[in-house]
């Protein structure tokens, strides 16, 4: 069994990842490019990052049985996989806690002004000159767009902070005893103090958050995106931040990744940025629970079984 992992990894990460797979499997980790194409020809499984898995790429892989992604799969042409008899599966939910914790860390960092205070102390400024604003979370309303495993975990955390929780999702089921309130999209963005995105990227959500949405938000609102950069019109977001349409943003994902060193987002004081690491618990691009899932799913396909979290159905 040959496993092809495509992405940008450090040598330490490669070593850790490789050791996690059975010894009798050949595991190849390469960045996008010509070397990747050579290995596509004879691999049985591909785990893709930072590449589009389309019909053209899949047609090279004559032995491919499974395209295995993390939580997101917007970079994979599911129809093409089905046409070519290749399973597609994701690992939805395995990093829910890590992402939800990251969201709460961003919220607390913003409202407690941690980046500013940290810089203040490290720059050895006279503490008598300290002038800043902070805020408590109690009583604030958070609007969660998308209510899968991550959205639900964020809601649970917010309950501990005595926050009001609004949810907008197409297929969400909320029981009457639950502490969250299902609402429509317009009401959520107009009334929430915090708007956080946890939806998948698809044709219906692409550019969902644009200038019209930002104008509907409170000018004191905080916007958070740890889902996919393509859900947001980045230029409209930058304009909203600069014009005071919203108070600030915390971002882990971007329209183009890695984020350009010239991006205006890097220059705005009301923005907190992280480099698409919300789902990574240890900073080495290795998530044990996720790779455990990958290994087990690959074994299922190797044994002629359907993968878990399948995204298509083969005859």
ABEGO torsion letter per residue (X at the ends): XBBBBBEBBBAAAAAAAAAABBAABBBBBBBBEAAAAAAAAABABBBBBGBBBBAAAAAABAABABBBBBABAAABBAAAAAAAGBBBBBABGAAAAAAAAAAAAAAAAAAAGAAAAAAAAAAGBBAAABBBBBBBABGBBBBBBEBBAAAAAAAAAAAAAGBBBBBBBAABBBBAABABBBBBAAAAAAABABBBBABBBBAAABGABBAAAAAABBAABBBBBABBAAABBAAAAAAAAAAGABABBBBABBABOBBBAABAAAABAABBBBBGAAABAAGAGBBAAAAAAAAAAAAAAAAGBBBBGBABBBX
